Amino acid sequence: FITGIVAQADARLTAGVEEQRANAFWLRVVSAIGAGVIIIVVGATAFVLLRYTRELRAARDEVHGLNSALEQRVVERTADLTKARDRAQVLLSEVNHRVANSLALVSSLVSLQAKAIKDAGAKSALAETQDRIFAISLVHKRLYGSNDARVVTLDEYLAGLLDHLKTSMRADGQSTTLTYDLAPVRLATDTSINLGVVVTEWVTNAFKYAYPGGGSGEIRVGLRQLPEGKAELVVEDDGVGRAEGAPAKGTGLGSRIVTAMAQSLGGTIEYEQRSPGMLARVTFAAEVPAE
């Protein structure tokens, strides 16, 4: 009986050992398969990452090359534009210089013609024409030495123009004094020429008609900046003025020129009778060209 019990126990122990051996075998097989799968996944991931890194590096190098080429093209284009701008400025300065010289020549010819004429009215008309030519030529003279040919500083321009008119009138025996108070207003070149012609006409008329009979007095010119981008130019005197509704003295050409110039300025003209004297005012837009 005891021998049978021992034999059964040995049989069960042998069966258990065999089962454990079988389980251990299958565990090793599954572990090997799992390890193989892990190795394959890790290898594939490493391959993908390596390929992505190479492609990223190649794309980065390509972008860097494109950026370098683009920067070089920008530098070259900027240099070309700078040269073109410098050439344009030189040409524009040369054009202004030649225009100023041509106008000075025309003014000299007009002066010679005036000296050859005996008629006082004709001499006066030619003198007015010469002043108008000078008003235009002075702009070009200032643009020749300016860094920006699009804009004129009115206080400097008008001061030179008024000094010329004062000298010219003094040479003709006028004893009237001319004073001015000019704000540093900047204006486009074409508009400045129109304004210079207006100033020339008004100041010349004041010299000729404000103090008749050789009388002396004062002519005042003022320029000031107004709100909302506007400016105002005033020419006034303390002379005899002009009666309401009275016709313009002289040929009337000056009045027509002033009206045309004011329209080109886009401005408005006002004449104010005073006791004594007269005031002429033009209000215009002081617009500076954009960069």
C-alpha positions as a Markdown table, in Angstrom:
| # | Residue | x | y | z |
|---|---|---|---|---|
| 1 | Phe | 0.0 | 0.0 | 0.0 |
| 2 | Ile | 2.8 | 2.4 | 0.9 |
| 3 | Thr | 4.7 | 1.4 | -2.2 |
| 4 | Gly | 1.6 | 2.2 | -4.3 |
| 5 | Ile | 1.2 | 5.6 | -2.7 |
| 6 | Val | 4.9 | 6.4 | -3.3 |
| 7 | Ala | 4.6 | 5.3 | -6.9 |
| 8 | Gln | 1.6 | 7.6 | -7.5 |
| 9 | Ala | 3.4 | 10.5 | -5.9 |
| 10 | Asp | 6.4 | 9.9 | -8.1 |
| 11 | Ala | 4.1 | 9.8 | -11.2 |
| 12 | Arg | 2.4 | 13.1 | -10.3 |
| 13 | Leu | 5.8 | 14.7 | -9.6 |
| 14 | Thr | 7.2 | 13.5 | -12.9 |
| 15 | Ala | 4.1 | 14.9 | -14.7 |
| 16 | Gly | 4.4 | 18.3 | -13.0 |
| 17 | Val | 8.1 | 18.5 | -13.9 |
| 18 | Glu | 7.3 | 17.7 | -17.5 |
| 19 | Glu | 4.5 | 20.3 | -17.6 |
| 20 | Gln | 6.9 | 22.9 | -16.1 |
| 21 | Arg | 9.5 | 22.0 | -18.8 |
| 22 | Ala | 6.8 | 22.5 | -21.5 |
| 23 | Asn | 5.7 | 25.9 | -20.0 |
| 24 | Ala | 9.4 | 27.0 | -19.8 |
| 25 | Phe | 9.9 | 26.0 | -23.4 |
| 26 | Trp | 6.9 | 28.0 | -24.6 |
| 27 | Leu | 7.8 | 30.9 | -22.4 |
| 28 | Arg | 11.3 | 31.0 | -24.0 |
| 29 | Val | 9.6 | 30.9 | -27.5 |
| 30 | Val | 7.2 | 33.7 | -26.7 |
| 31 | Ser | 10.0 | 35.8 | -25.2 |
| 32 | Ala | 12.2 | 35.3 | -28.3 |
| 33 | Ile | 9.3 | 36.2 | -30.5 |
| 34 | Gly | 8.6 | 39.3 | -28.4 |
| 35 | Ala | 12.3 | 40.3 | -28.4 |
| 36 | Gly | 12.3 | 39.9 | -32.2 |
| 37 | Val | 9.3 | 42.1 | -32.6 |
| 38 | Ile | 10.8 | 44.8 | -30.3 |
| 39 | Ile | 14.0 | 44.7 | -32.2 |
| 40 | Ile | 12.2 | 45.0 | -35.5 |
| 41 | Val | 10.1 | 48.0 | -34.2 |
| 42 | Val | 13.1 | 49.7 | -32.7 |
| 43 | Gly | 15.1 | 49.2 | -35.9 |
| 44 | Ala | 12.3 | 50.5 | -38.1 |
| 45 | Thr | 11.8 | 53.6 | -35.8 |
| 46 | Ala | 15.5 | 54.2 | -35.8 |
| 47 | Phe | 15.6 | 54.0 | -39.6 |
| 48 | Val | 12.6 | 56.3 | -40.0 |
| 49 | Leu | 14.2 | 58.8 | -37.6 |
| 50 | Leu | 17.5 | 58.6 | -39.4 |
| 51 | Arg | 15.9 | 59.2 | -42.8 |
| 52 | Tyr | 13.8 | 62.1 | -41.4 |
| 53 | Thr | 16.9 | 63.6 | -39.9 |
| 54 | Arg | 18.8 | 63.4 | -43.2 |
| 55 | Glu | 15.9 | 64.9 | -45.2 |
| 56 | Leu | 15.5 | 67.7 | -42.6 |
| 57 | Arg | 19.3 | 68.4 | -42.8 |
| 58 | Ala | 19.1 | 68.4 | -46.6 |
| 59 | Ala | 16.1 | 70.8 | -46.5 |
| 60 | Arg | 17.8 | 73.0 | -44.0 |
| 61 | Asp | 20.9 | 73.2 | -46.2 |
| 62 | Glu | 18.8 | 73.9 | -49.3 |
| 63 | Val | 16.9 | 76.7 | -47.4 |
| 64 | His | 20.2 | 78.2 | -46.2 |
| 65 | Gly | 21.5 | 78.2 | -49.8 |
| 66 | Leu | 18.4 | 79.8 | -51.1 |
| 67 | Asn | 18.6 | 82.5 | -48.3 |
| 68 | Ser | 22.2 | 83.2 | -49.1 |
| 69 | Ala | 21.4 | 83.5 | -52.8 |
| 70 | Leu | 18.4 | 85.7 | -52.0 |
| 71 | Glu | 20.4 | 87.9 | -49.7 |
| 72 | Gln | 23.1 | 88.3 | -52.4 |
| 73 | Arg | 20.4 | 89.2 | -54.9 |
| 74 | Val | 18.9 | 91.8 | -52.5 |
| 75 | Val | 22.4 | 93.3 | -51.9 |
| 76 | Glu | 23.0 | 93.5 | -55.6 |
| 77 | Arg | 19.6 | 94.9 | -56.4 |
| 78 | Thr | 20.0 | 97.5 | -53.6 |
| 79 | Ala | 23.3 | 98.5 | -54.9 |
| 80 | Asp | 21.8 | 98.9 | -58.5 |
| 81 | Leu | 18.9 | 100.9 | -57.1 |
| 82 | Thr | 21.3 | 103.1 | -55.1 |
| 83 | Lys | 23.4 | 103.7 | -58.3 |
| 84 | Ala | 20.3 | 104.4 | -60.3 |
| 85 | Arg | 19.0 | 106.9 | -57.7 |
| 86 | Asp | 22.4 | 108.7 | -57.5 |
| 87 | Arg | 22.5 | 108.9 | -61.3 |
| 88 | Ala | 18.9 | 110.3 | -61.3 |
| 89 | Gln | 19.8 | 112.8 | -58.7 |
| 90 | Val | 22.9 | 113.9 | -60.6 |
| 91 | Leu | 20.9 | 114.2 | -63.8 |
| 92 | Leu | 18.1 | 116.1 | -62.1 |
| 93 | Ser | 20.6 | 118.5 | -60.5 |
| 94 | Glu | 22.2 | 119.0 | -63.9 |
| 95 | Val | 18.8 | 119.6 | -65.5 |
| 96 | Asn | 17.9 | 122.2 | -62.8 |
| 97 | His | 21.3 | 123.8 | -63.3 |
| 98 | Arg | 20.8 | 124.0 | -67.0 |
| 99 | Val | 17.3 | 125.3 | -66.7 |
| 100 | Ala | 18.5 | 128.0 | -64.2 |
| 101 | Asn | 21.3 | 129.0 | -66.6 |
| 102 | Ser | 18.9 | 129.1 | -69.5 |
| 103 | Leu | 16.4 | 131.3 | -67.6 |
| 104 | Ala | 19.2 | 133.5 | -66.5 |
| 105 | Leu | 20.2 | 133.9 | -70.1 |
| 106 | Val | 16.7 | 134.7 | -71.1 |
| 107 | Ser | 16.5 | 137.3 | -68.3 |
| 108 | Ser | 19.7 | 138.9 | -69.5 |
| 109 | Leu | 18.3 | 139.1 | -73.0 |
| 110 | Val | 15.1 | 140.7 | -71.7 |
| 111 | Ser | 17.3 | 143.2 | -69.8 |
| 112 | Leu | 19.3 | 144.1 | -72.9 |
| 113 | Gln | 16.1 | 144.5 | -74.8 |
| 114 | Ala | 14.6 | 146.8 | -72.1 |
| 115 | Lys | 17.7 | 149.0 | -72.2 |
| 116 | Ala | 17.4 | 149.3 | -76.0 |
| 117 | Ile | 13.8 | 150.5 | -75.8 |
| 118 | Lys | 12.9 | 154.1 | -75.1 |
| 119 | Asp | 9.2 | 153.7 | -74.4 |
| 120 | Ala | 8.6 | 153.7 | -70.6 |
| 121 | Gly | 5.6 | 151.4 | -70.8 |
| 122 | Ala | 7.5 | 148.8 | -72.8 |
| 123 | Lys | 10.5 | 149.1 | -70.4 |
| 124 | Ser | 8.2 | 148.6 | -67.4 |
| 125 | Ala | 6.6 | 145.5 | -69.0 |
| 126 | Leu | 9.9 | 144.0 | -69.8 |
| 127 | Ala | 11.1 | 144.6 | -66.3 |
| 128 | Glu | 8.1 | 142.8 | -64.9 |
| 129 | Thr | 8.8 | 139.9 | -67.3 |
| 130 | Gln | 12.4 | 139.8 | -66.1 |
| 131 | Asp | 11.2 | 139.6 | -62.5 |
| 132 | Arg | 8.8 | 136.7 | -63.3 |
| 133 | Ile | 11.6 | 134.8 | -65.0 |
| 134 | Phe | 13.8 | 135.4 | -62.0 |
| 135 | Ala | 11.1 | 134.0 | -59.7 |
| 136 | Ile | 11.1 | 130.8 | -61.7 |
| 137 | Ser | 14.9 | 130.5 | -62.1 |
| 138 | Leu | 15.5 | 131.0 | -58.4 |
| 139 | Val | 13.6 | 127.8 | -57.7 |
| 140 | His | 15.9 | 125.9 | -60.0 |
| 141 | Lys | 19.0 | 127.5 | -58.6 |
| 142 | Arg | 18.0 | 126.3 | -55.1 |
| 143 | Leu | 17.1 | 122.8 | -56.4 |
| 144 | Tyr | 20.5 | 122.5 | -58.0 |
| 145 | Gly | 22.2 | 122.5 | -54.6 |
| 146 | Ser | 19.4 | 120.7 | -52.7 |
| 147 | Asn | 19.3 | 117.1 | -51.6 |
| 148 | Asp | 15.5 | 116.8 | -52.4 |
| 149 | Ala | 14.4 | 118.2 | -55.7 |
| 150 | Arg | 10.8 | 117.6 | -54.9 |
| 151 | Val | 10.5 | 120.2 | -52.1 |
| 152 | Val | 11.4 | 123.9 | -51.6 |
| 153 | Thr | 11.8 | 125.6 | -48.3 |
| 154 | Leu | 9.7 | 128.7 | -48.8 |
| 155 | Asp | 11.3 | 131.0 | -46.2 |
| 156 | Glu | 14.7 | 130.7 | -47.9 |
| 157 | Tyr | 13.3 | 130.8 | -51.5 |
| 158 | Leu | 11.0 | 133.8 | -50.8 |
| 159 | Ala | 13.7 | 135.7 | -48.9 |
| 160 | Gly | 16.0 | 135.5 | -51.9 |
| 161 | Leu | 13.2 | 136.5 | -54.2 |
| 162 | Leu | 12.1 | 139.5 | -52.1 |
| 163 | Asp | 15.7 | 140.7 | -51.7 |
| 164 | His | 16.1 | 140.6 | -55.5 |
| 165 | Leu | 12.8 | 142.6 | -55.9 |
| 166 | Lys | 13.9 | 145.1 | -53.3 |
| 167 | Thr | 17.3 | 145.6 | -55.0 |
| 168 | Ser | 15.6 | 145.9 | -58.4 |
| 169 | Met | 13.1 | 148.5 | -57.2 |
| 170 | Arg | 15.8 | 150.5 | -55.5 |
| 171 | Ala | 17.7 | 150.6 | -58.7 |
| 172 | Asp | 14.6 | 152.1 | -60.3 |
| 173 | Gly | 14.6 | 154.9 | -57.7 |
| 174 | Gln | 12.0 | 153.5 | -55.4 |
| 175 | Ser | 12.3 | 154.5 | -51.7 |
| 176 | Thr | 9.7 | 152.2 | -50.4 |
| 177 | Thr | 11.0 | 149.7 | -47.8 |
| 178 | Leu | 10.2 | 146.0 | -48.0 |
| 179 | Thr | 10.1 | 143.8 | -44.9 |
| 180 | Tyr | 9.1 | 140.1 | -44.5 |
| 181 | Asp | 8.3 | 137.6 | -41.9 |
| 182 | Leu | 8.4 | 134.1 | -43.3 |
| 183 | Ala | 7.7 | 130.8 | -41.5 |
| 184 | Pro | 9.7 | 127.7 | -42.5 |
| 185 | Val | 7.0 | 126.2 | -44.7 |
| 186 | Arg | 8.0 | 123.4 | -47.1 |
| 187 | Leu | 6.1 | 123.1 | -50.4 |
| 188 | Ala | 6.3 | 121.0 | -53.6 |
| 189 | Thr | 8.5 | 122.4 | -56.3 |
| 190 | Asp | 5.8 | 123.2 | -58.9 |
| 191 | Thr | 3.6 | 124.8 | -56.3 |
| 192 | Ser | 6.5 | 126.9 | -55.0 |
| 193 | Ile | 7.1 | 128.3 | -58.5 |
| 194 | Asn | 3.4 | 129.4 | -58.7 |
| 195 | Leu | 3.6 | 131.0 | -55.3 |
| 196 | Gly | 6.8 | 132.8 | -56.3 |
| 197 | Val | 5.1 | 134.3 | -59.3 |
| 198 | Val | 2.2 | 135.5 | -57.2 |
| 199 | Val | 4.6 | 137.2 | -54.7 |
| 200 | Thr | 6.4 | 138.8 | -57.5 |
| 201 | Glu | 3.2 | 140.3 | -59.0 |
| 202 | Trp | 1.9 | 141.6 | -55.7 |
| 203 | Val | 5.1 | 143.1 | -54.5 |
| 204 | Thr | 5.8 | 144.7 | -57.8 |
| 205 | Asn | 2.3 | 146.2 | -58.0 |
| 206 | Ala | 2.7 | 147.5 | -54.4 |
| 207 | Phe | 6.0 | 149.1 | -55.3 |
| 208 | Lys | 4.5 | 150.7 | -58.4 |
| 209 | Tyr | 1.0 | 151.8 | -57.2 |
| 210 | Ala | 0.8 | 151.9 | -53.4 |
| 211 | Tyr | 2.8 | 155.1 | -53.0 |
| 212 | Pro | 2.3 | 157.2 | -56.1 |
| 213 | Gly | 4.2 | 160.4 | -56.8 |
| 214 | Gly | 7.5 | 159.2 | -55.4 |
| 215 | Gly | 6.1 | 158.7 | -51.9 |
| 216 | Ser | 7.8 | 156.4 | -49.5 |
| 217 | Gly | 6.2 | 153.7 | -47.3 |
| 218 | Glu | 6.4 | 150.1 | -46.3 |
| 219 | Ile | 5.5 | 146.8 | -47.9 |
| 220 | Arg | 5.1 | 143.8 | -45.7 |
| 221 | Val | 5.1 | 140.2 | -46.7 |
| 222 | Gly | 4.1 | 137.4 | -44.3 |
| 223 | Leu | 4.0 | 133.7 | -44.6 |
| 224 | Arg | 2.6 | 131.5 | -41.8 |
| 225 | Gln | 1.5 | 127.9 | -41.3 |
| 226 | Leu | -2.2 | 127.3 | -40.7 |
| 227 | Pro | -4.0 | 124.3 | -39.2 |
| 228 | Glu | -5.1 | 121.3 | -41.3 |
| 229 | Gly | -2.1 | 121.4 | -43.5 |
| 230 | Lys | -2.7 | 124.9 | -45.0 |
| 231 | Ala | -0.5 | 128.0 | -45.3 |
| 232 | Glu | -1.2 | 131.7 | -45.8 |
| 233 | Leu | 0.8 | 134.3 | -47.7 |
| 234 | Val | 0.0 | 138.0 | -47.2 |
| 235 | Val | 1.3 | 141.1 | -49.0 |
| 236 | Glu | 0.1 | 144.4 | -47.4 |
| 237 | Asp | 1.0 | 148.1 | -47.6 |
| 238 | Asp | -0.2 | 151.4 | -46.1 |
| 239 | Gly | -0.6 | 153.2 | -49.4 |
| 240 | Val | -3.5 | 154.6 | -51.3 |
| 241 | Gly | -5.2 | 151.3 | -51.9 |
| 242 | Arg | -7.8 | 150.8 | -54.6 |
| 243 | Ala | -11.4 | 152.0 | -54.6 |
| 244 | Glu | -14.2 | 149.5 | -54.5 |
| 245 | Gly | -15.0 | 148.4 | -58.0 |
| 246 | Ala | -12.2 | 150.4 | -59.5 |
| 247 | Pro | -10.4 | 148.7 | -62.5 |
| 248 | Ala | -7.0 | 147.2 | -62.0 |
| 249 | Lys | -4.1 | 149.6 | -62.8 |
| 250 | Gly | -1.8 | 148.8 | -65.7 |
| 251 | Thr | -2.7 | 146.2 | -68.4 |
| 252 | Gly | -4.4 | 143.7 | -66.0 |
| 253 | Leu | -2.0 | 141.0 | -67.1 |
| 254 | Gly | -0.6 | 140.7 | -63.6 |
| 255 | Ser | -4.1 | 140.1 | -62.2 |
| 256 | Arg | -4.7 | 137.3 | -64.7 |
| 257 | Ile | -1.4 | 135.7 | -64.0 |
| 258 | Val | -2.1 | 135.8 | -60.2 |
| 259 | Thr | -5.5 | 134.2 | -60.8 |
| 260 | Ala | -4.0 | 131.5 | -62.9 |
| 261 | Met | -1.2 | 130.8 | -60.4 |
| 262 | Ala | -3.7 | 130.6 | -57.6 |
| 263 | Gln | -5.8 | 128.1 | -59.5 |
| 264 | Ser | -2.7 | 126.0 | -60.0 |
| 265 | Leu | -2.0 | 126.3 | -56.3 |
| 266 | Gly | -5.6 | 125.2 | -55.5 |
| 267 | Gly | -5.7 | 128.3 | -53.3 |
| 268 | Thr | -8.1 | 131.1 | -52.7 |
| 269 | Ile | -7.3 | 134.8 | -53.1 |
| 270 | Glu | -8.7 | 137.7 | -51.0 |
| 271 | Tyr | -8.2 | 141.4 | -51.3 |
| 272 | Glu | -9.0 | 143.6 | -48.3 |
| 273 | Gln | -9.3 | 147.3 | -48.4 |
| 274 | Arg | -7.8 | 149.1 | -45.5 |
| 275 | Ser | -7.6 | 152.7 | -44.3 |
| 276 | Pro | -5.0 | 153.2 | -45.3 |
| 277 | Gly | -3.5 | 150.6 | -47.6 |
| 278 | Met | -4.5 | 147.2 | -49.0 |
| 279 | Leu | -3.9 | 143.6 | -48.2 |
| 280 | Ala | -3.7 | 140.7 | -50.6 |
| 281 | Arg | -3.9 | 137.2 | -49.2 |
| 282 | Val | -3.7 | 133.7 | -50.8 |
| 283 | Thr | -4.5 | 130.6 | -48.7 |
| 284 | Phe | -3.2 | 127.3 | -50.1 |
| 285 | Ala | -2.6 | 123.6 | -49.1 |
| 286 | Ala | 1.0 | 123.2 | -47.9 |
| 287 | Glu | 1.4 | 119.6 | -49.0 |
| 288 | Val | 4.8 | 117.9 | -49.1 |
| 289 | Pro | 5.2 | 115.0 | -51.5 |
| 290 | Ala | 5.4 | 111.6 | -49.9 |
| 291 | Glu | 8.7 | 109.7 | -49.6 |
